[in-house]
Amino acid sequence: MSGVIESPCVKICAIDATTGWCLGCGRSMAEIGGWSTLAPDRRRTIMTELEARKEKIAGRDARSRLYRLPGS
């Protein structure tokens, strides 16, 4: 696996305005931009946090739908 850097990118690139995390992979813009230069241990640490980040975004989105006005 020499030279290959694992990436969580799923090619759904949109940033959540509240958290600053990508809706597809859960990374921040800084993490996405610097991914190839991050130390492998830092990338692994971030990878372990991504599912929780995406769940937080999804949970916030679900809650926000409860407060929408009828017809919006």
ChimeraX attribute file (.defattr): number of C-alpha atoms within 10 A of each C-alpha:
attribute: neighborCount
match mode: 1-to-1
recipient: residues
	/A:1	5
	/A:2	4
	/A:3	5
	/A:4	7
	/A:5	12
	/A:6	13
	/A:7	13
	/A:8	15
	/A:9	13
	/A:10	9
	/A:11	8
	/A:12	10
	/A:13	13
	/A:14	13
	/A:15	17
	/A:16	15
	/A:17	9
	/A:18	8
	/A:19	15
	/A:20	15
	/A:21	23
	/A:22	22
	/A:23	21
	/A:24	17
	/A:25	22
	/A:26	29
	/A:27	24
	/A:28	17
	/A:29	13
	/A:30	10
	/A:31	16
	/A:32	17
	/A:33	11
	/A:34	12
	/A:35	17
	/A:36	14
	/A:37	10
	/A:38	13
	/A:39	10
	/A:40	13
	/A:41	9
	/A:42	11
	/A:43	19
	/A:44	13
	/A:45	10
	/A:46	16
	/A:47	16
	/A:48	10
	/A:49	12
	/A:50	18
	/A:51	13
	/A:52	11
	/A:53	18
	/A:54	18
	/A:55	13
	/A:56	14
	/A:57	19
	/A:58	13
	/A:59	11
	/A:60	13
	/A:61	12
	/A:62	11
	/A:63	10
	/A:64	10
	/A:65	10
	/A:66	8
	/A:67	8
	/A:68	9
	/A:69	7
	/A:70	5
	/A:71	4
	/A:72	5
